[in-house]
């Protein structure tokens, strides 16, 4: 694997991009009001997810995580069950941001995916989104993510680039990169109220793809306890 050294500007991207994404979504949150109460077992699951988010490790191998605050206004309007927003760094490497949002209702997640959120903050989709598979648990099964690459110009004509690995985790633990799956889930109010998670790993865009994939897998495997609480791997069938 090879690594392209990123500029100081790029090293800030993983920290800033998720917060901009959440800010854009604030205006959408009120569009999807809740209309169903979660079952007692779903409420218990949501508490377990929130606890797992709180206890997610700050140290993963050589990586050290620093939390990035999420605006209180965004949290209020999004009605999330829990949010993990953390930049992981290691000596000699650019920061990589991990954003995991768990919503109480799947309908609150409809507008929260990269093609909707990031353009509102000045990002331009640089390439056609592609499907990738990441190994995020010790079972060695690769799960589907959607990869997005964005760029934008800042002051003095400096171009910033980011790469986003994005996936949704359905109430039963199924992982999908398809927003259409979320739209279909949201049509079933009782199921939608069971909650939904989204995982984003944001890396500098100039990092070689194979290196970015390896880093994303390393960090997500370091969060395996949270992944298991989200029921990933339970009852799944895997296609390689």
N, C-alpha and C positions, 0 to 999 in steps of 0.2 A: 504493500500500500504506500501511497505517496501523500504528502500533506503540503498544501500551498499556504505559505505564511500570509495571514490576513493583516490588513492595515488596522491602525487604532480605531478608525471609524467603524470598520466591520465588527470589531470586537464588542462594540456597543449594541449591535443589532439584536442579538439574541435576548438582550435585556429589555430593549425598548419595544420591539415588534409585538409581543403578546399583549402588552398593556394598551398599545394603540388599537389592537384588535378588539379588546374588551370595551374600550371607550366607544368605538364605532357601534358596537352592539347595543349600547345603552338605549339608543333611539328605537330599537326594534323590540326590546323586551316586553313592552306593554301590549304588543300586538297579539300575543298568545296567552290570554288569561287562563288561569287554572280552573278546571271545572270538575275535577274528580279528586277524591281523597285517597291517599295510598292505604293499602291494607296494612294491618299491624305488622305482618312479616316484612313488608316492604319498608316500613318506617324503621324497623330494627336493622335492616340491611343498610339503609342510608346512614344510620348512626355509626355502623361499623365502618363504612367507607370514610366518613368524616374523621373518625379516630385514626384510621390508617393513613389518611392524608397528613394528619398532624404529626404522626410518628415516622413519616417517610425519612429515610436516612439522608443526612447532609453530606456524608462522606461515602463515596462509592469508588473503591480502588484508590487511584491517585487523584480523583476529582473531589473538589470541595464546593458545596452548594451554598449560595447566598440568596435568601428570599427577596423577591421583588414585590413591593406592596401593590395591592390591587385597590383602586379607588373605592371608597365606601359607597359612593353614589352608584357605581356600576354593580357592586354586590347587591345593593338594595333592589335595583331594577331587574337584575338578572335572576334573582331568587335562587342562587346556587345552593346546593347542599354543602359543597366544599370546593375550594380551589387550591391547587398547588402551583405556585408561580416561582420558579427557582432557576437561577443561572449557575451552572456548574463550570468550574475552571480548573486547570491544572498547569503546572509550570511549563512555559514554552508553547502553550496552546491557546487558541481563541476560546472565548466563552461559548457554551452551548446552553440554550434555554429550554427547560422542560415546563410545559404548561398542561396541567390536567384539571379539567373542569367537570364536576359532577352536578348535574341539574336535577332538581326534584321532579321535573316533568320534561319529557322529551321535546315538547313543543317549544320550550325556551331555547333549544339548541338549533332550531331550524336556520336562523340567520348567522350562526356562529361557525363559519368555516371559511378557509382562506379566500376563495374567489369573491366572497361578499365583504369580508372585513378589511382585508389589506388594501384594496384599491382606494377605499375611503380615507386611507392615511397616506396616499401618495404613491403606493407601490404599484408597479406595472407587472403583469404576468409576463415573464420572459420566455417561457417555453410552454409547450402543451403539457398539462398535468399527466403524469404517468403512474402506473401501479408498481409498487415495490412490495416485497415481503420481508418482514423483520422478525427475527427470533428474539422473543421478549421473555420467555420462561425457560426453565431448565429442561423442559420436555423436548426442546430442539425443534418444535414445530414452527414453521414460518407463517406469520399472519399478515393479512392484507392491509397495507397503508396506501394512501395516495400522496404522491410527492409533487410539491409545487415549488417553482423557482420564481422569485420576484427580484426586481431591481427598481431603484429610484435615484434621482439626482438630488444632491444636496448643494449647499453653498460651495462656490468656487468650482462648480462642475464635477464634484467628486461623486462617483457612482457607488452606491451601496448594493450589495447582493446578498440575498438570503435563500436558503433552501429549507422547506418545511416538510416534515413527515407527519401526516395527519391521519387519524383514525377515530372512529366512534366505537364505543363499547356498549352493546345493547344490554337490556336488563338480565338476559340469560347468560351473558358473558361472551356472546358472539362478537367478533371484531370485524368491522367493515370500513372501507374507505369511501363508500358510496352515500352521498347525501340523499339519494332517492330512497334508500332503506330507512332513513330517518323520517322522511316525508310520509312514507307508508305507515311507519310505527305511530306517528303523531295523529293519524286519522283514527286510531283506536284509543279513545280517551282513557279507558281503564288500564290499558297496557302502557300508554304514554306516562301515566302517573307513577309508574314504578321507577322512573328515573333513567338517566342516560349519562354516560361519561364521554368526554372527548380527550384525546391525547395529542399533543403537538410537541415535536422536538424540532427546534429551530437552530440550524447551523449556518456558519458563514457560507455564502454561495460559492466562494472560490476554493473551498476545501474540496479535494478530489472526492468523487462520488463514493468510491469504495471505502474511503476513510470515514466519510460522513455516516455511511450505513453502519460501519463498525462501532463508531462512537454512540450512535443512537441505540444500537443493540446493547452496548455495555451499560449505558445509563438506565435503560428500561429494565434490563435484567437485575440491576441493582435495586430497583423498585419492585421486585417480584412479590413481596408481601402485599403491597397495595394492589398489584395486578390480580393476585389470587383472591383478595377481598372483593374485587370487581367481578369475580367469577370467570375470569378468562381461563379457557382450557377446560371448563366443566361442560361436558356434553357436546363438545365441538367435534366436527369431522374436518379433517385437514386435507387440502389439495396442494401438492407441491408444484 
